[in-house]
Amino acid sequence: MAPVKAAILGFGTVGQGIYTIVNERKQQLEKTIGSPIEIAAILVRDLDKTRPETPGVLITDRFEDILSIPDLKVVFEAIVGEEPARTYLEQAIAQGCHVVTANKVMYAKAAPALERQAREQGTGVGYEATVAGGVPVIKTIGNLNLTNEVTGIQGILNGTSNFILTKMRKESCTFEDALKEAQELGYAEADPTNDVSGFDAFCKLMILSGLSFGEQPDWENVPMEGIDSLSLEEVTDADRQGLRYRHIADVRRGEDGSIQASVGPVLIGPDHPLYGIDGVDNAVAIETAYAGTLTVIGPGAGMLPTASVMVEDAAVKLREHATFRELVTRS
């Protein structure tokens, strides 16, 4: 079988992880989808930058070169910012490609339009990596939606904030010192505003809302608070009482049918499903109509956890597409 041609947009941490996994799992992917996946091209911003060797792969800074690849089937998007990421994905879908993204800010805003365009083109959009990295929360909710009903979601959706709160509680260090260590360890960006302000968790929550309830709340009406307002005294006082501050993103459908959401520090006790989640882990407690509360936990970021779910998304879309074509041919 001819290989499935794929391109990677962006070759930072996640992009390199995608390249690694596709090449290390060639045989497994071939068994799963019937053909190996071949990385045909990688889009970068700076052609002169030193990067890992990728023999036989086109390295380009022109998206037009990506679209001109014959029989391109998959585009992995691993760049930063809303644009040009959204435009690139729109153009890739228009050309008949499946697309997979880890771009939470872009996808929180563009999800309905991209998914609609993909349905019209007969392709798919994979976005598991936009929420909680390697934690399969998107797949879990998607499966629950088949016969169950999600009634509410509470999640620790930002590993940086969770790491900082854990350090403050366990080691009695200030927010500033915990943040500095998070930056030194690579858990926080040089500009950590999106993490500590709650905006990162907010965008992920909007994606989960759209998946769970078919709509998002009005962004302007969602209370959002970060962890930078919490003092060490508040954290340690809570700990002495057996309580813990967690930065929790919450969304649910209210009695009036409206979608209600909030993002901010919440004081919880040992009976709460998110009480024991420490460090950089993410966790999502999914409240359901028939199965009670299901909690999924795992690494919320990192090269291989994020890249692995992106490659898995691509494999699922390719397999679904192949199965659909086979059914059409048989009929």
C-alpha positions in Angstrom: 0.0 0.0 0.0 1.2 3.5 -0.8 2.0 5.6 2.3 -0.4 8.2 3.6 1.3 11.5 3.1 1.3 14.0 6.0 2.7 17.4 6.8 3.6 19.0 10.2 3.1 22.7 10.7 5.6 23.8 13.2 8.6 21.9 14.4 9.0 22.8 18.1 8.5 20.4 20.9 5.1 19.0 19.8 6.0 18.9 16.1 9.2 17.0 16.8 7.2 14.6 19.0 4.8 13.9 16.1 7.7 13.2 13.7 9.3 10.8 16.3 6.1 8.9 17.0 5.1 8.5 13.3 8.5 7.1 12.5 8.8 4.9 15.6 5.3 3.4 15.1 5.3 2.9 11.4 4.4 -0.8 11.5 1.7 -0.3 14.2 0.1 2.6 12.2 0.2 0.5 9.0 -1.7 -2.3 10.8 -4.2 0.2 12.2 -5.0 2.1 9.0 -3.8 -0.2 6.3 -0.9 2.0 5.2 2.1 3.6 6.8 2.1 7.4 7.5 4.9 9.3 5.8 5.9 12.8 6.9 6.4 14.4 3.6 6.9 18.1 4.6 7.4 20.3 7.7 6.6 24.0 7.8 9.0 26.2 9.8 9.4 29.9 10.4 13.2 30.0 10.1 14.9 27.8 7.5 18.3 28.6 9.0 17.5 27.4 12.6 19.3 24.3 13.7 16.9 21.4 14.2 16.9 17.6 14.3 17.6 15.9 11.0 14.6 14.7 9.0 16.0 12.8 5.9 13.9 12.9 2.8 11.4 15.5 4.3 10.8 18.8 2.6 11.5 21.7 5.1 9.9 24.9 4.0 8.7 28.3 5.3 6.0 28.5 2.6 2.6 27.0 3.2 2.0 26.9 -0.5 4.7 24.2 -0.7 2.7 22.1 1.8 -0.5 22.4 -0.2 1.3 21.5 -3.5 2.3 18.0 -2.2 0.5 15.4 -4.3 -2.0 13.3 -2.5 -1.5 15.0 0.9 -4.0 13.5 3.3 -3.1 14.7 6.8 -2.0 18.1 8.3 -0.8 18.2 11.9 -1.0 21.8 13.2 1.5 22.5 16.0 2.1 26.2 15.8 1.3 29.1 18.2 -1.4 31.7 17.8 -4.8 32.0 16.2 -3.4 33.0 12.9 -2.2 31.8 10.5 -3.1 28.5 12.1 -6.8 28.8 11.4 -6.3 29.9 7.8 -3.9 27.0 7.2 -6.4 24.5 8.5 -9.2 26.0 6.4 -7.1 25.7 3.3 -6.0 22.2 4.2 -9.6 21.0 4.7 -10.6 22.7 1.4 -8.0 20.6 -0.3 -9.5 17.4 1.3 -7.1 16.9 4.1 -7.8 15.6 7.6 -6.4 18.1 10.1 -5.2 17.6 13.7 -4.6 20.5 16.1 -3.2 21.2 19.5 -4.1 24.9 19.3 -6.6 25.5 22.1 -7.0 29.3 21.8 -7.7 29.0 18.0 -9.9 26.0 18.3 -12.0 27.4 21.1 -13.1 30.1 18.7 -13.0 28.3 15.4 -14.3 24.8 16.3 -17.9 25.1 14.9 -16.7 26.6 11.6 -13.8 24.1 11.1 -16.0 21.1 12.0 -18.7 22.2 9.6 -16.2 22.7 6.8 -14.7 19.3 7.4 -18.2 17.6 7.3 -18.9 19.3 4.0 -15.5 18.2 2.5 -15.8 14.6 3.9 -12.7 15.0 6.1 -12.2 15.1 9.8 -10.8 17.3 12.6 -8.9 15.8 15.5 -8.5 18.0 18.5 -7.9 15.7 21.5 -4.6 17.5 22.2 -6.3 20.9 22.7 -7.5 19.9 26.2 -5.3 18.2 28.9 -2.6 17.0 26.5 -2.3 13.2 26.8 -5.5 12.8 28.9 -8.2 11.3 26.6 -11.0 13.5 27.8 -12.3 14.4 24.3 -12.6 10.7 23.4 -14.2 9.9 26.7 -16.9 12.6 26.4 -17.4 11.7 22.7 -18.1 8.1 23.7 -20.4 9.1 26.5 -22.4 11.3 24.2 -23.4 8.2 22.1 -25.8 6.9 24.7 -25.3 8.8 28.0 -25.6 12.5 28.8 -22.9 14.8 30.3 -24.5 17.0 32.9 -21.4 18.8 34.2 -17.6 19.0 34.0 -15.1 20.1 36.6 -11.5 20.1 35.6 -7.9 21.0 36.5 -7.0 22.0 33.0 -3.7 23.9 33.5 -0.7 22.0 34.8 1.4 25.1 35.5 -1.2 26.5 37.9 -1.6 23.1 39.5 2.2 22.8 40.0 2.4 26.2 41.6 -0.5 25.6 44.0 1.1 22.2 44.9 4.5 23.8 45.6 2.9 26.6 47.7 1.0 24.0 49.8 3.7 21.4 50.2 6.8 23.6 50.6 5.3 26.9 51.9 6.9 28.9 49.1 5.4 32.0 47.7 3.6 32.3 44.4 6.6 34.1 42.9 9.1 31.4 43.9 6.8 28.6 42.7 6.3 30.3 39.4 10.1 30.8 39.0 10.7 27.1 39.6 8.0 26.2 37.1 9.7 28.3 34.5 13.1 26.8 35.3 11.6 23.3 34.9 9.9 24.2 31.6 6.4 23.9 33.0 5.7 27.7 32.5 6.5 30.0 29.6 8.7 33.1 30.0 5.4 35.0 29.8 3.1 32.8 32.0 0.1 35.2 31.8 -2.3 32.8 30.0 -1.6 30.0 32.6 -1.7 31.9 35.8 -4.6 34.2 34.8 -6.9 31.3 33.9 -7.2 32.1 30.2 -5.6 28.8 29.1 -8.1 26.8 31.3 -10.9 29.0 30.0 -10.2 28.2 26.4 -10.0 24.5 27.1 -13.3 24.7 29.0 -15.0 26.3 26.0 -13.9 23.4 23.9 -15.3 20.9 26.4 -18.6 22.9 26.6 -19.1 22.8 22.8 -18.4 19.0 22.8 -20.6 18.2 25.8 -23.5 20.6 25.3 -23.3 21.6 21.6 -22.7 25.2 22.5 -20.6 27.5 24.5 -21.6 30.1 27.1 -21.2 33.8 26.3 -17.5 34.3 26.8 -18.1 37.8 28.3 -20.3 36.4 31.0 -18.0 33.6 32.3 -16.2 34.6 35.6 -12.5 34.0 35.2 -9.9 34.3 38.0 -6.3 33.1 38.1 -4.2 31.8 40.9 -2.0 34.9 41.2 -4.5 36.4 43.6 -3.9 33.6 46.2 -1.6 34.3 49.1 0.7 31.8 50.8 -1.3 32.4 54.0 -4.5 31.4 52.3 -3.0 28.2 50.9 -1.4 27.1 54.2 -4.4 28.0 56.3 -6.6 25.8 54.0 -4.1 23.0 54.3 -4.2 23.1 58.1 -7.9 22.6 57.9 -7.5 19.6 55.5 -8.7 21.6 52.5 -6.9 22.5 49.3 -7.2 25.2 46.7 -7.5 23.9 43.2 -7.8 26.0 40.0 -11.0 24.5 38.6 -12.8 25.1 35.3 -16.5 24.3 35.7 -19.3 24.1 33.1 -22.8 22.7 33.2 -26.3 23.3 31.9 -28.5 25.3 34.4 -32.1 24.6 35.3 -33.2 27.3 32.8 -31.3 25.5 30.0 -28.5 28.0 29.8 -24.8 27.0 29.9 -23.1 28.2 33.1 -19.4 28.3 33.5 -16.6 29.6 35.7 -12.8 29.4 36.0 -11.0 30.1 39.2 -9.5 28.9 42.5 -11.9 26.7 44.5 -11.5 25.4 48.1 -12.3 21.7 48.2 -12.2 18.8 50.7 -11.0 15.2 50.6 -14.4 14.0 49.2 -13.9 16.0 46.0 -12.6 14.0 43.0 -9.9 16.6 42.2 -8.6 16.8 45.8 -5.6 14.5 45.2 -4.4 15.8 41.9 -0.9 17.3 42.5 2.0 18.6 40.3 1.6 19.2 36.6 -1.1 16.6 36.2 -4.5 17.5 34.7 -7.8 15.9 35.7 -11.3 16.1 34.5 -14.4 15.0 36.5 -17.2 14.3 34.1 -20.7 14.2 35.7 -23.1 12.0 33.7 -26.8 11.1 33.8 -26.3 7.3 34.0 -22.7 6.5 35.0 -22.1 8.9 37.9 -18.9 10.9 37.9 -16.0 9.7 35.9 -12.5 11.2 36.4 -9.7 11.0 33.9 -6.2 12.0 35.1 -2.8 12.3 33.4 -0.1 14.6 32.0 -1.5 17.8 30.6 1.4 18.7 28.4 4.8 17.6 27.1 6.3 16.4 23.8 5.2 12.8 23.7 1.9 12.8 25.6 0.6 15.6 23.3 2.1 14.3 20.1 0.9 10.8 20.8 -2.8 11.8 20.9 -2.4 13.9 17.8 -1.0 10.9 15.9 -3.8 8.7 17.4 -6.4 11.3 16.2 -5.0 11.1 12.7 -5.1 7.3 12.7 -8.7 7.3 13.8 -9.8 9.8 11.1 -7.9 7.8 8.4 -9.4 4.5 9.6 -13.0 6.0 9.7 -12.5 7.5 6.3 -11.3 4.1 4.9 -14.2 2.2 6.4 -16.7 4.7 5.0 -15.2 4.4 1.5 -15.4 0.7 1.8 -19.0 0.7 2.8 -19.9 3.1 -0.1 -18.0 0.9 -2.5 -19.8 -2.3 -1.3 -23.2 -0.6 -1.5 
